[in-house]
Amino acid sequence: MKLSFATTVPAAVDVLALPVEKDGIGRMRAAGLDAVTAGLLSAGAAATRFTGEAGSIAEFVAPADEGVRRIALVGVGGGSDRDWEAAGGALVARYLVGGTTGVAVDLASLDTPPTAQAVAGFAATAVQRAWRHDIYRTKLADKLKPTLTVMTLVNTPADTETTWAALDAVTQGMDLTRTLVAEPANILYPESFVERVTASVEGLGLEVEVLDEAAMRALGMGSLLGVSQGSRREARLFALRWNGGGDAAPLALVGKGVTFDTGGISIKPAAGMEDMKWDMGGAGAVAGAMKALALRKAKANVVGVMGLVENMPDGNAQRPGDVVTSMSGQTIEVINTDAEGRLVLCDAITWVQQAHKPATIVDLATLTGAMIVSLGNEYGGLFANDEDLAGQLLSASMASGDKLWRFPLADAYDKLIDSPIADMKNVGPRGAGSITAAQFIKRFVDDGVKWAHLDIAGMVWSDKPGTNHDKGATGYGVRLLDRFVRDACER
């Protein structure tokens, strides 16, 4: 779906949408409608108990010059940015399929003009909600095919288009992330992930670096390569760098990219294993965020690193009880081969510290099922070694809508992953599983480097529609990282 801006409502539009504030039906301007039509809308709203709650919609048919016109009243609640986002998502969800091709949203219906940020957020959420991944469908019923091709915003505040351009960069980044997460593992694997993302960001000014298994082996990445050794698909370490902040030390974004996770020798149950195609959601979020930052030419230095592997259980796969040596030189007793994400992240984090000298690292990973037990699908988990960094990420999470909840780190938890034969185990006891996973990663962060770990296991895929997504890939993390860079890192 495309977005356009206009000063008048297009003549041939299928649906005219009029935003209405909470309990504001009596204050709604007619937006060019005659008195009779405006009166019918007010009466109809009262009859259907439409009060302008954010995301609510009431549809009517009114007389037009030649025949009738469909008019939708769209609730924007109290007028907050989040309320406007809810309205944008709901409007597209209502008209994306079913024959409607064009919707015009006339903001002249409001007594109090909204801010450019609110309207741009409405537009961005609308476009995000329209994303679909139907490329493998060959028998989709006509009534289920998307038909909405354009949404036109009319009578927008000054600077809306400029504000929208920055949010559109984020939306394009989310499109990349969602596509990566949605693709099946026979299509998306470490090599094709690199090819897909490299093609998507071509010409945007990002520096690209790719390490194959030979290069990683030469650097001593025994932890990451141990995960990959059971697969016929070669691992990759993939880095994108954006230089927009002068001489400042970069921010490093590090993503877990397990393109399919069987659990390895510690194999997962068959039920639901198909979902493990999205175990690369952290790497997908990093790729999308880097594209968004490059598109909007962020004034910051950021390097995005993605550790890409496939975790399979063939005769060459690592076994429970094996000991591997990480790039840092620390040794790891692999108790559970299904706790593989941390084995990938630790070498990726060591590499980025040696190669790029970041001041701050934020890693993202669909790391633990325990995080879903703790938070469900409403928040990602946050762990950090720095109070200011934790506060900045929490603030960015609430502002962006990609919400986080902070968990503790402590020596008592760290001791739970001590090994009797190596420097550490890759899992602790059953309790506090998400925390011990974070403690594992923390052991690979150099002194003086600010670090945060985001466990997003419950957030990259959804079994139900949300404000800006349908069932499936959510694009979680792109809005969060972009907002964090904007607020905390740009110069």
N, C-alpha and C positions, 0 to 999 in steps of 0.2 A: 504494500500500500504506500502510495506517495502522499506527501503533505504539500499543500500550497497555501499561499496567502492572497487575499483579495480585499478590495474596499467595498465591493457589493456582492450580494449573493448570486452565484451563477444561476442562469435561468433554467438550466436543464437538470438541476440537482435533484436526486431522488428523495432525500430527506433533509429537512431544515431542522437543525438542533438548536435549542435555545437554553442556555445555562440558567439555572434558578438556584438562588441561595436558600438555605434552610429557613422555612416559614416565610419565604419571600415571594410566594406566588402573587400576592396582592401588590407587590412593588414591581413586578416584572413589566418592563416596557414592551410594547408591541413589536419592536424590531421591524417596523415597516408594515405590520399587519393592520388591517382595518379594525375598527372598533368591535364589529360583530365577531370576527374571528378571535380577537383577543379575549372577548367575553366568553366565548365557547371554551377556550383553553383554560381559563380560570375556573369555570364551572366544572369542566371535565376533571381538572386536577383535584378539586374538592371532592368530586364524586368517587374518584379512585384512591383517595387518601394519599395523594402525592404531596409531600411536604418539602421536597428539595434535599433530602438526606443525600450525603455524598455517594455517588455511584448509582442512585436510583434513576429510573427512566419511566416516563409515561408517554405513550404514543397516541396521537390523534390524527384524524383526517379532516382537513379544512378546505373550504372552497378556494380555488385559485382562478387565474384568468381563463384558463381553458381546462375545466375539469376540477380535480382536487389535488391537494398536496399533503404529503405525510409530514407531520411536525412532531418532533420528539422534545419533551421537556427533560433536561438532564440536570440532576441535582449536583450542586457543588458544595453542599454542606455549609460550614462556617467560612469557607473561602480560603482555608490554609492550602499550602502547596500540596500537602498529602491528599486533601480533599479533591483538589483539581486533578491530581493523578488518578484517583479512584474514578472520577467522572470520565476521563479520557479512556481508561481501560474498559470501563463498562460500555461505553458507546460503541467501541469497535467490537467488543464481544457480542453485542446485540445485532450488529449489521454486517459482520464480516462475511457470513454466508447467507444464502437465501434469496439472492437476486439483486440486492442493493449494490449499485456501482459507485455512487457518489454521495457524500454527506457534507453539508455546509454547516459550520458552527458560527452563529452570529452572536458576538458578544455585546451587541447593542441592547440585548434583553436585560442587562444588569444596570441597576441604579448606581452601584459602586463599582468603578472599573477595577478589574483585577491587576495584579502586577505582571510585568513581562515574564518574571521567573515562574509564576503560577501557570500562565498560559503556555509557556514553553514546556513546562513539566507535563501539562495536559497533552500536548502534542507528542512529546517523546514517549509517554506511556502508551498513547494510542498506537503509535507506530510499532512499539515493542510488542504490544498485545496482538498485533496482526501477524507476527512471525509464525511461519508454519514450516514443517519439514515433511513434505508429501512426495518426495522424489521417488520413493519406492512403491507408491500406490498406483496400481494400474486399473482398479475397478471402483474408484471412489464415486459414490452416487452424486449426481449433479447438485442435489440439495445440500450436500456437504462440502462442495467445492467453494473456496473463497471467491467472492465476486466483487468485494469492495476494493476499488482501485485507487480512489483519491478522497482525501478529506481536505476541505478548504476552510481555513480560519478567516473570518471576516470581522473587521473593526477591532483589530488587536491593538494593544498598547504599543507605544514607541519602544524600540529596541527589542521587540519580541523575536524578530527574525535573527538578530545577532545572538541573543541568548539561546535560541533554538539551535543554532549552528553548533555550539559547544556540546549541547545535549545530544545532538544527532551523531556527533563523533562517538559518544558513549554508546548510543544505540547501535551503531555499526560495529563497535567492538563486541557488544553483546550478541549480535547476529553471528559473528565468527565463533564466539564461545559456545553458543547454543548448537550451532552446526557441528562443531567438533564433538560435543557431548552426545548429540543425538546419533551420530554415525555408528553403524555396527562395527565390531572389531575386525571383521574380515575386510572392511574397507579402510578403517583408520587404525593404524599400527605405528610404531615409532617412526619408520621411514616416511610413511605417507603423511603423518602428522606434520613433520618438518616441511614436506613439499607443499602441503595445503596452506600452512600458515605463511610460508615464505612467499608464495604466490599472492596471498591476500594482502600482504603489507608491502609488496613491491612498489617502489617509487615514493614511499612515504618518508624516507630519510633514516630508516632504522638500520643500524649495523647488525649483520647476521653472522653468527659463528656456530658451527656444528662440529661436534666431536663424535667420531664413530667408536666402535668397541676397541679397535687397536689403539687409538689415541687415549681412551680412558684407561686401558690396561697399562699403558706406559706411564700414566700418572698415578697408578696405584688405586684405582677406584674399585677395590674388591667387594665393597658392600653393595653398590649399585649393580655391578656385573653379576654378583651372586644371584640376585633376583632374576636376571635375564637369562641365565645359562640353561634353563629348561625350555626355552622357546626357540623356534627356528627363525623368529624375527629378531634382528639385531637391535640392541639398545642404541639410543642416541642421547647426547647432552646437547641441548639446543638453547642458544642465547640470542636475545634481541636487545640492543642497546640504543637508547634515545639520549642524545646530548643536547639539552636545551637550557642547562643551568650554569654555564661557564665552567669555572674551575672547582666547583663544589664536589665533595665526595658523593658518589651515587647512592641512591636507594636501590636495594636489591629486592626484587620480587622473585620468590622461588616456588615453583609449582610441582606437585606430585603428578606424574603422568603415566600411570599404569593403564595402558590402553585396553587391557583385559586382565582380570584377576580371578583365576580359578582358586587361589589360595596356595597353589603349588602342591607339594607333597602333603601339606596340612590342608587337604582339599575342602572346599566349601560344600555345604549341602546343595543338591541339584536345584531345589525349589528356589527360584529367584536369582539364580546365578546369571541369567541373561542381563540383569541390571548392572553387572560389573563391567559393562562397556563404558560406563560413566565414571570409572575409578580414576580417570584422568581429568576430573573436573577442576582440580587445582591448577594443573598446567593449562587447561582451557581458559580459565579465568585470567591467568597471567598473559596468555597470548592476546585475548580480547582487550585487556587493559592496556597493553603496549600499543596495540593498534589505535585505541582511543586517544592515548597520549600523543601519538605521532600525528594523528589527524587534526587534533586541535593545537598542535605545536606547543605542548606544555613547557613552561619555563623551569625545567628541572632536569637533573641527570638521573636516569632510571635504567637499570639493567634487569631484564626479565629472563630467568633461567628455568628451563623445563627439563626435568629428568624423565626420560621416556623409556619405558620397558613394557614387556608383556610377561606375566607371571604364569608359567605353565608347568605341568607335572610330568615331564618326560624322563627318560632314563638318565639324563644328564643334569636333572634339576638338583638344587641343593637340598640337603636333608635336615630335618630337625636334629640339632646337636652339632652341626657343622660350625666351625669357627672361621670367620672372614676378617680380613684386615682392611679397614677403611682408608681412604685417601689421607686422612689426618694421622694415620699410624695407629689409631686406637683399634683394639680387637673386639669382635662382637661374637658372642655365642648365639647362634640362631636357634631359639627354642621353638618358634612357630613360624613356618614359612609364609603364613597368611598375614603376618605383621611385617609386610614387605615395604610399605610406603615410607616408613622411617629409615629403612636401609637405603632407599633411593635418595631421600632428602638429605641425609647426612653427608653423602659425597658431593651432592650438588651445592650444598652450603659451604663445604670446605673449598670446593673449586672456585666459587664466586668470590670468596674472601681472598684467596690467593691471587686470582686473576684480575679482580676489579676493585678491591679495597673499599667495600661499601662502609658507610657510617651506620647504616640501618638495614636490617633484613626483616622482611615480612614473608613468611612462607604460608602457603595455602595447600590444604590436602583433605581429600575425603579419607580421613585416616582411621577412625575407629567407629565401630558399631555402638560402642559405649556412649558416644556423643549423641547419637539418635535416642538412646535410652534416656539420657539426661535432658535433652532439649527438644526432642521431636524434630519437627520441620519448621520451627518458628525462628530459631536463632542459630548462628554459628558460634562455636566456642572460641574464646580468646585467651591466650596465655602470653605473658610478656615478662621480660626481665627489667623493664624500665617503666616507671609510673607515667611519665609524660607521654611516651609512645602509646601506652595502653589507653590513656585518656583521649588522645588524638584519634585513635582507631574507633573507640566507642562513639565519639562525637560524629565521626564520618559515617559510622554505621547507621545512626539514627537519622542523620540528615539525608542519606542516600536511600534508605529503605532496606538495605541489606544488613539486617540487624545482627549484633554480636552480644554475647554475654561472657563476662570474664570468670575464669577459673583460677585456682591457686597453683603456685609452685612452691615446693619446700624441700629441705634436705631429707625429711622423713620419707617423702615419696621417692626421692632420688635413690635412696638406699635400696629400694625395692627392686631395682634393675641391676644390682651388683651381681656378677657371675663368679662362681667358684673356680673357673678355669680361664676366664678371659677378662677384659676390662669391664665388660657389661653384657647383659642379656638383652635381646630385642623385645622381650615382654616381661612384665611383672606378674603379680597375682591377679585374680579375677577382679578384685575391687580397684577402683580408681584407674581404670584402664586408659581413659583419655589423658589423665594427668601423667601417668608414668610414660606414655608415649611422648608427651611434650618434654618431660624430663630427659628422655633419651636424646631428642633433637638438641636440647639445650647444651648437652655435653660437647657439641661440635661447633658452638658459637664462640668465637675468639673473645678474649677479655677486651672490654671497652667498646664492643659493638652492640648497639641497641638491637633487640630482636623480639619479634612477636610471631607466634604460631597460631594460625586460624584453622581449626578443625571444622570443615564444612560438609561433613558426611551427610547430613540431613537436608542440605540446601540446594544441591546442584540439579536435582531431579524432583519433580512433584507429581503426585498421583491425582492432583486436583487443580483446577484453574486458579490462578491468582490475579492480582491487579494488573500485572504487566506480562502475564504468560498464560498459555493454555496448559493442559497436562503435558508433562515431558520436561525438556531442558529449560531451566529457568534463567540462565545467564548470571547466576549469583556470583558476586565478587567483583565484577567489572565496575559497577556504579560505586561500590565501596572503595576500591583502590583509586579510581579517578578522583573521588571526593577527598580521600586522604592526601593524595599528591597535591591537589589544588589548595587545600587548606593548610597543610603542614610542611610542604616541601618546595612549593614554587617560590621563586625569588622575585 
